[in-house]
Amino acid sequence: MPDDYKQFLRWYGETFFEKNIIFKPLEPPPTATEDGNQYFDGFYGLMSENNINQQIDDYKNRIPGNLIPVGECPGGNLICIGVNGTSYGKIYFWNHENELEARLMIGDVAGVENIDLYWDNIYLVSETFVDFLNTLEIDNNDFEEDENMDEIELWLDDYLLDD
């Protein structure tokens, strides 16, 4: 793993945010907002339930072998870091909506059966981990801290509760 990421992992471990955090990837994925931003939930740690080793095992045959998941975005998408080859140290967004396995099941991909060759659902976020950290910011559209959340009401039609 790149040294800058290892140092972050040692110092901060698992880090998930209470506020909505956004970043602007170099290659915006289809899940990006109109202005090119992507939401980010947080980083995996070493000792938690969401530890990085568990994530590596869970995604072993779902993402290319030269990437490892280091964080997550809403909706089951991942932030990955390159650990060898030309992707070393670069940060990528992995879109689970366009996985190779699903595309193979519906016969949508011809000639690509090796996950290491499938990059149709991977988007470059930044050239380095530090560059990625520098792009993180609190969403300006997030609720203000002093906003009274008790005044927000939600009305649901009865048919939504029928099962």
Disulfide bonds with the S-S distance in Angstrom:
none
